[in-house]
Amino acid sequence: MEKHSDGTFSIICTISVTPDIDMDAGAELVLEVQHSAVTIRKSVTITVVGVKPRIHKVIVPPVVIHNELVALTCPINGFKPRPAAITWHKKEVNGKEKEVLRLEPDGKLVVEKNREGKKPKYSHGISEMEYEEDSTHDVISILTFVPTIQDDNEASYICKVYHVATEITQETKETIYVKAAPKLDAIQLSPDVPQSESLLTLSCRVHSYFPQATLEIVWYLEGKRVEEGTQIGDVIKANDGLFYCTSFFKMIPTWRDVGKVFTCEVRHESIAEPRTVEWKLDELVSVPVVTDIKSDPPLPEIGKPMTLSCVVKDYYPKDCTIAWVQGFERTDDGMETDEPEFDEERRVYSVPTVGDIIKGTDVVDYGQPVTLSCDVTGFLPKEIQAEWLHNGKKVHNNGIKLSGPDENGFYSLRSIYQLTPTAHDFNKDVLFSVKHQTLKKAVIKEAYISLSAKPPIVSNLIIEPQTPEISRKLRMSLTIEDYSPEEIKVEWYRYKGSFEKKPVTTCTVAENGLFRGKSVLEFIPKATDQGGPIRCEVMHPVTKEMKEKSFVLFLKARPQINLTPKEVHLLVGNEKSLDCTVHGYYPKKIGITWKRIKDGVETAVMGDVCTGAPTSNDDGTYNRRSRLRLLPSIDDNGTVYTCEVIHKTLFKPAVTESTLFVEEPRDMLLDLLLVVTGIGAAVIVVLGLHWHFRFNGESSFKVKIASTNCYSDGTYSIACEISVLPDYYTDHDSELLVELHDGQQNPVRKSKKICVSGVKPRMSGIIMPPVVNHNEVVALTCPIIGFKPRPATITWYKIDRDGQKREIVKVDAENKQTVEADTGKRAKYSHSLGEMQADDATNDVMSVLIFLPTLKEDDDSTYICKVYHEATKYTLERKAILQVKAAPKLDFVQLSPDVPVANSPLTLSCKIHSYFPKDNLEVFWYYDGKLMEEGTNVGAVSTTKDNLHYCTSAFNFTPTWKDVGKKFTCEVKHGGLLQPKRMHWTLEELVLVPTVTEILSDPPLPELGKPVTLHCLLKNYYPKDCTVAWIRGFERIDDREEISEPVFNKDTKLYSREVHKTFIPTIDDNGTEFTVEIVQSGVTHRPPNNGYTMLLKVHFYKGYTYRGSLLNMVSWLSLPAISVSDCIRDLNHIPDAPEVSKAVRLGISIAVFSPGDLTVKWYKELGTFESNPSTTEPEIAKNGLFCAKSYIDHTKSH
């Protein structure tokens, strides 16, 4: 309220309201002024309008990968009220557009249905923030889905927002380009075992990548790129649009290549860093040459010892296993193998001899140099690896002297290690390791470093600050010097209670070789600590020394003084209070006085002062408040008031001051209540008054008369509006001048400095992908919105797991960018900005930090985006903690055996690798979509040096015909995946091994030199095609087999066929087993227990004369392996002198025959015998052959 010179008053009334468009639109605001002379009522209808949204371009990750979850982010900022509909559309390559997701104003979500009845492809997330200052809303709409090459490459995604209050629709569109990162299988070898001086082919299968054009495959040998012998096979495009190929590297390895690493490296636009797979040639085989097997004696005899021998020569490595095979069975009886001999001339190998480590001095002490040496002699080839290991780490030194070859062609070396022992070496060994291709494992030699234990020397406590204060951080430390070994225990004790923060004890090795440590305790003292001791105990367990240091706390707390306000502006007749608050002090006693300074004269203020009693805080400190009431006159203008505080912790009184400014009530031209800028001048004539407006700023402006009012007393009031869009840098501190000319008196002039203030930035949370995966590009997006003017500094920081904070990216107010350098490599981080300016000149900036996270460097680390706005001097930051995972990768399903056989066990296995963390992996097997519970297992989990995990899951079952055409699926769920990963395999064909009947012979008893036919039946097999081979002993018979056409059984859906083999047996076939071997769909099958052993029939006659009669004995024997000419002994009879008409027994002995099948028939010259003969069962004699007897009873007649 102001009083004018004519005695009238003017009042300015300000009404603040935050209207709601639904509740307050069309509402009436009524102002009623009641005065003793008159009552005036004015009303106005409120029109509430919404603020339209601002929409940015859709934020797309730097790389969109096939079949990996992607999040498209659409920031919608600065609108009110909240109700808005958000719609996502997809525009396909052919121009067809469809709605995939819609979020209604009431929050109802409508998602496009999946035609196959599966889970919808698209999902939606939303992040919202409402600002209390102006009630505007920021919304971030996130569309998540799994893109594919076929469906989404070069498709455009459109985000539309319809704001209900303003009826405005805005949209933004972004085209995505889907790529597929190449996957590398393990390097395969052909042949499986590398052989010296033989062609070796390394192959690396690269698959599931897109596009094809940018794929580059390079081979390296020991880090050096190789060109010769490399090639890429045919590129295949699969049905899903992904490409497959195999790269080959052909070489002929030699002994020089043993121990070397071969690397296949793949580069592609979908991956930020090359992907590699390695293989190391650990061993090279030189296949032995085997001489003919010799027999001693050359012609063995049954029942007599014999020796078979052969020479195995020119092989490597030294160890090999030799087994003798008898028939189809291994035999170890009587086997002897000599020690390998070294070929001095060819020098295939020579094992190094490693001597003991020699110390240069008998007494070893801390910090005193000592020389260690070790000799290695007699090795070949020259290549050898010798290294020192100190405290488990390889020692890099040049103290190796190689000599040779000597007169025998061998090499030697001496290695010297200069060691200065430190406390780290207490009770430790120094190792010397030798690796050579002739050694199965490294030879290790040890040298014990004998050092004595040393107790610590402990300093006094160091206190910082030297005068401790309550509620201010206190740092106490001590040094612990000249001790060994490292194990030490430091404990800090408090008089009352424990410490909130654990003390930190560090340890390093000093120049004298002993440990030097420091223990630091930081804590915030409380009033309860007053007069209490702080004690530190240092215990050295090895020497059993204990030392103690202590300090008694005498605490203070300096008062913090706050006098408000610093300047007081009052009109004459008004009053206000000064408030002096003193807080956080100790001890309790304190003095507060007020003083007044005018024209350099200082006087104490006694009246109008109110000082309260001290109040206590939780930490034991105190607060006190004093107030001074001001009711000034115009003479008090410029007076300075001080609040003076006296306390024990202060060396002198602490003084703060406030200045009082007093003014008279103003005349007819009110203060300008504008914050504007401008340049130029304007003149408006209203009611005969000339209004002049002048600016010395640079922005253009507009002036209009908003209203004029005439009152009953003949006076007028005029409301004038000035519109301008100021610029912070050109218009700040410009002057607005208003002159009023009425033609009768001097102009009334008023001016005002224009203060252009900026609008401080707002920040939403940092936008991260739903999953951050190891070694996959990630983009962290920080929206900084609604600020002006533009100049602002954006800084990204990283806080490691150990708490170390460092700056990684900085963009200054001039958009000059600085990125943290990565020593020896390209920078890990890159940065991009997206900017937009709205109609009201406010700025929206999207700061995007792009990098390749790893488990080792980024898991559990914190990323901070910090913005400093120059105009408002305002700093704001947001944090995001990264939880880095590694999405599991699945290799193709493998089979064991390689070809599925009906009714035989089959194992499906799927290797799951490169995942993290270990614990939340789940593996499921499905049979044609049905979850399988039995027969599944997950093998042991192994961990690599980069902390990634590997395992193999298997599904065991026995396939039958009903399983043909069924799909088997290995499904993996993991925290690194938002959608499960699956690997499929379909059982296209099942092999049913034929049932083979017994092999039969026609005739049943073959005869030497006469044709014989062997035949059998193959029945109930599938598929139709199979190859049958006859096997004679161990050899295949190459003659063409006689095979009938397969017969198909419509009921069983299986095939059958007959197999014949006709030939003329020789003497070598006697006793030989004949079998069949079937090869079907890659499966070789030799039926058990159906072999046929051929026994040939031959006749041997031997005649005897008995009493004038010729007796013939015929023996049908299977042809023995030895001569049978003398196997039948002479005929004998009992009694020795037979008589006519009396019985006589005729007998015969048969010996040295094999095998044991025997038929004996008796004949006489005239007629047949009256009785049947008797033949004993063949028995094995001591010589290992069969023997038997046959006899018949006969009565001789005339």
TIFI-800038 format. One record per residue (C-alpha): residue in three letters; x, y, z. Coordinates in steps of 0.2 Angstrom, whole numbers, plus 5000, padded with zeros to 4 digits. Example, Ala and Ser with C-alpha at 12.3 -4.5 7.8 and 13.67 -1.06 7.14 Angstrom:
REM residues 2
ALA506249785039 SER506849955036 
This chain:
REM residues 1198
MET500050005000 GLU500750174996 LYS500150355001 HIS500250494988 SER500550674991 ASP498750714988 GLY498250605003 THR497550464992 PHE498150284993 SER498550144980 ILE498549954983 ILE499249824972 CYS498549654976 THR499349494969 ILE498449334968 SER499449164964 VAL498549014959 THR498948854950 PRO497348814940 ASP496748644935 ILE496048644917 ASP494648524922 MET494148614939 ASP494548794935 ALA494148824917 GLY492748944916 ALA492748984934 GLU492449164940 LEU493649264950 VAL492849394961 LEU493749544969 GLU492749654981 VAL493549804989 GLN492649875004 HIS492950055010 SER492050165021 ALA491650275007 VAL491150144994 THR491149954990 ILE491849904973 ARG491649724965 LYS492549664950 SER492549494942 VAL493349404928 THR493149234920 ILE494649124920 THR495249034904 VAL496348894908 VAL497348824893 GLY498548674892 VAL500348674887 LYS500648574872 PRO501948434873 ARG503648434865 ILE504248274857 HIS506048224853 LYS506648104839 VAL506547924844 ILE508147864853 VAL508847714845 PRO510347614851 PRO511847634841 VAL511747454835 VAL510147354833 ILE510547164834 HIS509447024826 ASN508546924840 GLU509147034854 LEU507947144864 VAL507947324859 ALA507147474867 LEU506547624857 THR506447784868 CYS505347924864 PRO505448084876 ILE503948184878 ASN504248344888 GLY503448494896 PHE501648474894 LYS500148494905 PRO498848434910 ARG499348244910 PRO498048164900 ALA498848114883 ALA498747964871 ILE500347884865 THR500347774850 TRP501747674842 HIS501647634823 LYS502747524812 LYS502947574794 GLU503647424784 VAL504847434769 ASN503347414757 GLY502547564764 LYS501247474774 GLU500947554791 LYS500147474806 GLU499847524824 VAL500847404836 LEU500447484853 ARG499347614860 LEU499247694878 GLU497647774881 PRO497447934892 ASP496747834906 GLY498247724906 LYS497447574897 LEU498747484886 VAL498247404869 VAL499547294861 GLU499547214844 LYS499047034845 ASN500246894839 ARG499446794824 GLU500146634831 GLY499346654848 LYS501046674856 LYS501546814868 PRO501446984860 LYS503047044851 TYR502947214858 SER502947274876 HIS502947454883 GLY503747544898 ILE503447724904 SER504347844915 GLU503547994922 MET503948154932 GLU502948304937 TYR503848464942 GLU503148544957 GLU503648724951 ASP502548724936 SER501548564936 THR502248514919 HIS502448334915 ASP503948234907 VAL503548064900 ILE504747944892 SER503847804882 ILE504947654879 LEU504447524866 THR505347354868 PHE505347204856 VAL506547074849 PRO506947134831 THR507247014816 ILE508147044800 GLN506546984790 ASP505247084800 ASP506147244805 ASN507647284795 GLU507447464787 ALA505747474795 SER505247644802 TYR504447664820 ILE503347814823 CYS502947884840 LYS501347984841 VAL500648084855 TYR498948164856 HIS498748294870 VAL496948304876 ALA496948474883 THR497748564868 GLU497048444855 ILE498748444847 THR499548284839 GLN501448274837 GLU502448134830 THR504248084827 LYS504947944817 GLU506547844816 THR507147704804 ILE508047554811 TYR509347454803 VAL509447274810 LYS511147184810 ALA511647014817 ALA513246994826 PRO514346854819 LYS514546704830 LEU516146594830 ASP516246404833 ALA517746334840 ILE519146304828 GLN519046124821 LEU520546014814 SER520645904800 PRO521345774804 ASP520845784822 VAL522645744828 PRO524045854820 GLN525445764812 SER527145824808 GLU527545864790 SER525645824785 LEU524345944779 LEU523346014793 THR521746114790 LEU521046234803 SER519246284800 CYS518246414809 ARG516346424806 VAL515646594806 HIS513746604807 SER512146694810 TYR512746864804 PHE512047004793 PRO512347094782 GLN513646994772 ALA514647134763 THR515547194779 LEU516147034785 GLU518047014786 ILE518946864792 VAL520846864796 TRP521946724802 TYR523446754814 LEU524946654819 GLU525646704835 GLY524846884833 LYS525546904815 ARG524346904801 VAL524446764788 GLU523846774770 GLU524446614762 GLY523346454764 THR521846554770 GLN520146544761 ILE518346574764 GLY517046434758 ASP515446464750 VAL514246594759 ILE512546524763 LYS511046624766 ALA509746534778 ASN507846554778 ASP507946684792 GLY509046794781 LEU510646764791 PHE512246714783 TYR513446574786 CYS515146534780 THR516746444785 SER518546504784 PHE520046384782 PHE521846394785 LYS522946264778 MET524646224783 ILE526046094785 PRO526546104804 THR528346064809 TRP529146054826 ARG529446244826 ASP527546274827 VAL527246174843 GLY526646294857 LYS526046434845 VAL524346504845 PHE523246514830 THR521846644830 CYS520346674818 GLU519746854820 VAL518146914813 ARG517647104810 HIS515947164806 GLU514947324807 SER513747244820 ILE515147234833 ALA516247364841 GLU517747254844 PRO518347104833 ARG517846934839 THR519146804840 VAL519346614843 GLU521046534847 TRP521846364846 LYS523546314852 LEU524646184844 ASP525046094861 GLU525845934853 LEU526345874836 VAL526245684832 SER527445594821 VAL526545434817 PRO527645274820 VAL528245164806 VAL527844984810 THR528844844802 ASP528144674798 ILE527744554812 LYS528944414813 SER528844244821 ASP530144154830 PRO530244014826 PRO529644054808 LEU528543894808 PRO527643884825 GLU527143724832 ILE525543694843 GLY526043674861 LYS527743754859 PRO528243924864 MET528344064850 THR528844244850 LEU528044374838 SER528944544836 CYS528944704827 VAL529844864827 VAL528945034830 LYS530145174824 ASP530245364819 TYR528845424831 TYR528445564842 PRO528045594856 LYS529045474867 ASP527545394875 CYS526445274865 THR525445124870 ILE525544954861 ALA524344814862 TRP524244644853 VAL522644594846 GLN522244404844 GLY520744384833 PHE519544524839 GLU520144524857 ARG521644624865 THR522844514874 ASP524144564887 ASP524844394891 GLY526744384889 MET526844564881 GLU528544644882 THR528944824876 ASP530744894876 GLU531145074882 PRO531145194867 GLU532845224860 PHE533445404854 ASP534045414836 GLU535645514839 GLU535845544820 ARG534145604817 ARG533945684834 VAL532045664835 TYR532145724853 SER533245754868 VAL532545794886 PRO533345944895 THR534245914912 VAL533846054924 GLY535146084938 ASP534746154956 ILE534646334959 ILE536246414966 LYS536246564978 GLY537646684977 THR537746704996 ASP537346605011 VAL536546745021 VAL535046835014 ASP534346995022 TYR533047125018 GLY533547255005 GLN535247165001 PRO535447104983 VAL535746914980 THR536046824964 LEU535146664959 SER535746554944 CYS535146384936 ASP535946284922 VAL534946184909 THR535946064898 GLY535745934884 PHE534145984876 LEU533545974858 PRO532746054848 LYS533446224852 GLU531746304856 ILE531446314875 GLN530546414888 ALA531446454904 GLU530746584917 TRP530846634935 LEU529346644946 HIS529446764960 ASN527946764972 GLY526946674959 LYS527246804945 LYS528346794930 VAL529946894931 HIS530546984916 ASN532446984915 ASN533746974902 GLY534846854912 ILE534746704900 LYS536346644891 LEU536046514877 SER537546404871 GLY537746264858 PRO537546154849 ASP538946054857 GLU539845904849 ASN538245804851 GLY537145934844 PHE536345974861 TYR536046154868 SER536246224885 LEU535846384894 ARG536146474911 SER534846594918 ILE535346724931 TYR534046814942 GLN534646964952 LEU533446974968 THR533347104981 PRO532247024995 THR530847115003 ALA529647075016 HIS528547005003 ASP529846855001 PHE529646805019 ASN529446615019 LYS529246615001 ASP530146514987 VAL530846574970 LEU530446454956 PHE531346414940 SER530246334927 VAL530846254911 LYS529646204897 HIS530146104882 GLN529246004869 THR530045844875 LEU529345864892 LYS527545814897 LYS527545944910 ALA528646094916 VAL530146054927 ILE530146164942 LYS531646204953 GLU531446294970 ALA532546404980 TYR532046444998 ILE532346625004 SER532646625022 LEU532246785031 SER531946825049 ALA530346905056 LYS530447095062 PRO529247175074 PRO528447345069 ILE528947515075 VAL527347615079 SER527247805078 ASN526247915090 LEU524447965084 ILE524248105072 ILE522648215074 GLU521948315060 PRO521348445064 GLN522348465080 THR520848545089 PRO519448415087 GLU517648485085 ILE515948405087 SER515048355071 ARG516648395060 LYS517648255053 LEU519148195063 ARG520548105055 MET521748005067 SER523247905060 LEU524847815064 THR526247745054 ILE526847565057 GLU528647535050 ASP530047415048 TYR529147245050 SER528947075042 PRO528046975037 GLU526447075031 GLU525146995043 ILE524747125055 LYS523147165065 VAL522647345069 GLU521147385080 TRP520347555085 TYR519347575101 ARG518147705106 TYR517647755124 LYS515847735121 GLY515047635106 SER515847585090 PHE516447685074 GLU515247705060 LYS516547685047 LYS517947555048 PRO519747615049 VAL520847595033 THR522547505035 THR523747515020 CYS525447435018 THR526847455006 VAL528647395005 ALA529947535010 GLU531647555002 ASN532447455016 GLY531447305010 LEU530247305025 PHE528447345026 ARG527847515030 GLY526047535034 LYS524847665039 SER523147655048 VAL521847795046 LEU520247815056 GLU519047945051 PHE517447985061 ILE516248115067 PRO516448155085 LYS514948175096 ALA514748265112 THR514748095121 ASP516548075116 GLN517048225126 GLY518548175138 GLY518547995131 PRO520047905125 ILE520347845107 ARG521447695108 CYS522447595094 GLU523147425096 VAL524447355084 MET524747165085 HIS526047075075 PRO525646885076 VAL527246815070 THR528346905082 LYS526946915095 GLU527347105098 MET525847215103 LYS525947405104 GLU524647535110 LYS524347715106 SER522947825113 PHE522248005113 VAL521048085125 LEU519748195115 PHE519348365121 LEU518048425109 LYS517348595103 ALA516148655090 ARG516248825082 PRO514648915081 GLN513848935063 ILE513049105062 ASN511649155050 LEU510949335050 THR509449355038 PRO509049455028 LYS510649535023 GLU509749685016 VAL508149755023 HIS507049875011 LEU505649955021 LEU504450105018 VAL504350235032 GLY503050165044 ASN503249985041 GLU504249865052 LYS505249705050 SER506349585061 LEU508149535059 ASP508449355064 CYS510149295070 THR510349105072 VAL511849025080 HIS511948835078 GLY513048685080 TYR514148755094 TYR514948675110 PRO515148705124 LYS513448775129 LYS513948945135 ILE513849085122 GLY513549275121 ILE512449365107 THR512349555106 TRP511649675093 LYS512449835088 ARG511949985076 ILE513150075065 LYS512650245058 ASP513850375050 GLY515350275057 VAL514650275075 GLU514350105083 THR513150095097 ALA512449945107 VAL510549905104 MET509649855120 GLY507849875116 ASP506749775104 VAL507949615106 CYS507249445110 THR508549305113 GLY507949125116 ALA508748995127 PRO509948865120 THR509248715112 SER510148545110 ASN510448445094 ASP510548255092 ASP512448265091 GLY512648355108 THR512948535100 TYR511748685104 ASN510748815094 ARG510248985100 ARG509149125091 SER509049305093 ARG507849435085 LEU507949625083 ARG506349715078 LEU506549865066 LEU505350015065 PRO506350135056 SER506150325051 ILE506950395035 ASP508450445045 ASP508850265047 ASN509150235029 GLY510950155027 THR511050105045 VAL512049945047 TYR511549815061 THR512749685067 CYS512549525077 GLU514049485087 VAL514349315094 ILE515649275108 HIS516149095111 LYS517548995119 THR518048915102 LEU518249095094 PHE519849195095 LYS518849355093 PRO516949385092 ALA516149335076 VAL515149475067 THR513849475054 GLU512949625047 SER511349675038 THR511049845030 LEU509349945031 PHE508650045017 VAL507150155021 GLU506150245007 GLU504750375007 PRO503050315000 ARG503050344981 ASP502050464970 MET500850434956 LEU501950324944 LEU502150154952 ASP503750044952 LEU503949944936 LEU503449764940 LEU504249704924 VAL505649594919 VAL505949634901 THR507249684889 GLY507249784873 ILE507949914862 GLY507150074854 ALA505750184860 ALA503850194860 VAL502550334862 ILE500750304867 VAL499450444869 VAL498150404881 LEU496850534888 GLY497950674883 LEU499450604892 HIS501050554882 TRP501850394888 HIS503650374882 PHE504550204883 ARG506350184880 PHE507550034880 ASN509450014879 GLY509349824876 GLU509449734860 SER507749634858 SER506249704850 PHE504749734861 LYS502849774860 VAL501849904870 LYS499949914872 ILE498749984884 ALA497849844892 SER496449954901 THR496050124907 ASN494850164921 CYS493950324926 TYR493350344944 SER491950444951 ASP493150574958 GLY493750614940 THR495450524942 TYR496050394930 SER497150234930 ILE498050164916 ALA498749984914 CYS500149964901 GLU500849794895 ILE502549774887 SER502949604878 VAL504649554875 LEU505649394872 PRO507349434881 ASP509049374878 TYR510049334893 TYR511749394886 THR511149544877 ASP509749614887 HIS510249574905 ASP510449744915 SER509649844901 GLU508549994907 LEU506750024904 LEU506250204905 VAL504450274906 GLU504050454905 LEU502350534908 HIS501950704900 ASP500250794904 GLY500750954896 GLN500651054913 GLN502051004923 ASN503750924921 PRO503750744915 VAL503650614928 ARG505050494924 LYS505350314931 SER506650194926 LYS507050014931 LYS508549894928 ILE507949734919 CYS508549574926 VAL508449434914 SER508549274923 GLY508849104915 VAL507748954917 LYS508648814926 PRO508748634918 ARG507748484923 MET508348314922 SER507448144921 GLY508347984927 ILE509647914915 ILE508847804903 MET509747634902 PRO509247474891 PRO508247344901 VAL509847234901 VAL511647284900 ASN512647144892 HIS514547114893 ASN515447164877 GLU513847234869 VAL513647414865 VAL512647514877 ALA511947694876 LEU511547784892 THR510447934888 CYS510248084900 PRO508748194895 ILE509148384900 ILE507548484897 GLY506648644898 PHE508148764901 LYS508748934894 PRO509849004888 ARG510748854880 PRO512548864886 ALA512848724898 THR514248604903 ILE513848424903 THR515048304912 TRP514948114913 TYR515848034928 LYS516147854932 ILE516347784950 ASP517247614950 ARG516847474962 ASP518247534973 GLY517447704975 GLN518647794963 LYS517847934953 ARG518448004937 GLU517848114923 ILE517648014906 VAL516748144895 LYS516548324896 VAL515548444884 ASP515848624888 ALA514648774886 GLU515348794868 ASN515048614864 LYS516848574864 GLN517048384868 THR518348304878 VAL518448114880 GLU519448004892 ALA520947934882 ASP521247744883 THR523147704883 GLY523647614868 LYS521947584861 ARG520547684854 ALA519447784867 LYS518247664876 TYR516847804877 SER516047904864 HIS514748044865 SER513348114855 LEU512048254858 GLY510248274852 GLU509548454853 MET507848544851 GLN507248714855 ALA505448744859 ASP504348904854 ASP504748984871 ALA506648974867 THR506848834880 ASN508148694876 ASP508048514877 VAL509648414876 MET509848224875 SER511648174881 VAL512048004875 LEU513547904882 ILE514047754871 PHE515347624876 LEU515647434877 PRO515347374895 THR516347234902 LEU516047134918 LYS517847174925 GLU517747364922 ASP515847404923 ASP514847284934 ASP514247374949 SER514947534944 THR514047704945 TYR513847824930 ILE513448004934 CYS512848134921 LYS513048314928 VAL512548474920 TYR513048654925 HIS511948794918 GLU512948954917 ALA511549074917 THR510749004933 LYS512348944941 TYR511348784944 THR512048614945 LEU511048454944 GLU511548274942 ARG510848104940 LYS511547934944 ALA511347754936 ILE512147594943 LEU512647464930 GLN512247284933 VAL513247204919 LYS512747034913 ALA513246914899 ALA511946844889 PRO512146654887 LYS512646594869 LEU512046424863 ASP512946314851 PHE512046194839 VAL511246034847 GLN512545894846 LEU512145704844 SER512945554852 PRO513045444842 ASP513045554827 VAL511745454818 PRO510145414828 VAL509745234829 ALA508045174833 ASN507845094850 SER509645134855 PRO510045274868 LEU510345444860 THR511045594869 LEU510645774863 SER511845904871 CYS511846094870 LYS513446194875 ILE512946354884 HIS514346474886 SER514946644889 TYR513646694902 PHE513646794919 PRO513046784933 LYS513146594936 ASP511746574948 ASN510146624938 LEU510346514923 GLU508946394919 VAL508946264906 PHE507346164899 TRP507146034886 TYR505546024876 TYR504945884865 ASP503745954852 GLY503346094863 LYS503045984879 LEU504246014894 MET505245864897 GLU505645824916 GLU506545654915 GLY508245624906 THR508845804907 ASN510445864916 VAL511646004917 GLY513445964918 ALA514746054929 VAL514946234927 SER516746294922 THR517346474923 THR518546564912 LYS519846694916 ASP518646834911 ASN517446764924 LEU516146704911 HIS515346534914 TYR515146374903 CYS514146224904 THR513346084894 SER511546024896 ALA511045854889 PHE509445764886 ASN509545574886 PHE508145464878 THR507845314867 PRO507045364850 THR505745264841 TRP504845284825 LYS503545394833 ASP504845524836 VAL505345554818 GLY504845734813 LYS504745794831 LYS505645954836 PHE506745954851 THR507146114859 CYS508446174872 GLU507846334880 VAL508846444891 LYS508246584903 HIS509446704911 GLY509546874919 GLY510546934904 LEU509046894893 LEU507346974893 GLN506746834881 PRO507246654882 LYS508546584870 ARG508146424861 MET509146304850 HIS508046184840 TRP508446014832 THR507245904822 LEU507345714821 GLU507245704802 GLU507745524800 LEU507945374811 VAL509045224807 LEU508445044812 VAL509944924811 PRO509444764803 THR509244604812 VAL510344474804 THR509944294805 GLU511244154807 ILE512444134793 LEU512043964785 SER513143864773 ASP512543764758 PRO513043624759 PRO513043624778 LEU514743534778 PRO515843614764 GLU517143514755 LEU518843574750 GLY518843624732 LYS516943624729 PRO515843774728 VAL514943834744 THR513643964747 LEU513444064762 HIS511844164765 CYS510944264778 LEU509344374779 LEU509344554784 LYS507644604790 ASN506744744799 TYR507844884794 TYR507645064788 PRO508045164777 LYS508045064762 ASP509845094756 CYS511244994765 THR512944924760 VAL513344744765 ALA515144674765 TRP515744494768 ILE517144484780 ARG518344334779 GLY519344334796 PHE519944514797 GLU519844554778 ARG518444614767 ILE518044514753 ASP518044624738 ASP517044514726 ARG515344574722 GLU514044524734 GLU512444444729 ILE511044544736 SER509244534732 GLU508144684731 PRO507444744747 VAL505644694751 PHE504544824759 ASN503344774773 LYS501844894772 ASP501244854790 THR502944884799 LYS503545004786 LEU505244914786 TYR506344824774 SER507144654772 ARG508244574760 GLU509344414757 VAL511244414755 HIS512244274747 LYS514044234744 THR514644094733 PHE516444044732 ILE517643894731 PRO518443874748 THR520343844749 ILE521343754763 ASP521643934771 ASP519743954774 ASN519643804786 GLY519343864803 THR519044044797 GLU517544144803 PHE516444224790 THR515344384795 VAL514444524787 GLU514744704790 ILE513244834786 VAL513545014783 GLN511845114784 SER511745304784 GLY513445314790 VAL513245184804 THR514345034803 HIS513644884811 ARG514344704813 PRO513044594821 PRO513744494836 ASN513644304838 ASN513144274820 GLY514744234812 TYR515044064803 THR516643964806 MET517043864791 LEU517543674794 LEU518043584778 LYS517743394775 VAL519143284769 HIS519443094769 PHE520943004776 TYR521042814773 LYS522142694782 GLY521942504780 TYR522442364791 THR522542164789 TYR521842064802 ARG521941874801 GLY521941884782 SER520542014781 LEU520742194775 LEU520042314788 ASN519842504782 MET519642644794 VAL518942804787 SER519142974797 TRP518143124792 LEU519043264800 SER519043444799 LEU520643494791 PRO521943534805 ALA523143664806 ILE524543534806 SER524843384795 VAL523643244799 SER524543094790 ASP525043014806 CYS523543064817 ILE522842874816 ARG523842754827 ASP523942564822 LEU522442454825 ASN522542344840 HIS521442194847 ILE521042114863 PRO521441964866 ASP523141964856 ALA522641794849 PRO520841794844 GLU519941634842 VAL518541584829 SER516841614836 LYS517441704851 ALA517241894854 VAL518742014850 ARG518842204853 LEU519642304840 GLY520242474845 ILE521142624837 SER521942784844 ILE521842954836 ALA522943094841 VAL523643264837 PHE522143334828 SER521243504828 PRO519843564829 GLY518943434840 ASP517443384828 LEU517743204823 THR516743064815 VAL517342884815 LYS516542734805 TRP517142554805 TYR517042444790 LYS517542254786 GLU517942184769 LEU516342074769 GLY514842144776 THR514542244792 PHE514942234810 GLU513642154821 SER513842294834 ASN513942484834 PRO515642564837 SER516042664852 THR517042834851 THR517642934866 GLU517443124866 PRO518943214860 GLU520043274875 ILE521443404875 ALA523143324877 LYS524643404885 ASN525243464868 GLY523743564866 LEU522943454853 PHE521443334853 CYS521543144855 ALA520143014856 LYS519942824855 SER518742714845 TYR518342524847 ILE517042394841 ASP516642214847 HIS516742084834 THR516541894833 LYS517641814820 SER516941674810 HIS517641554797 
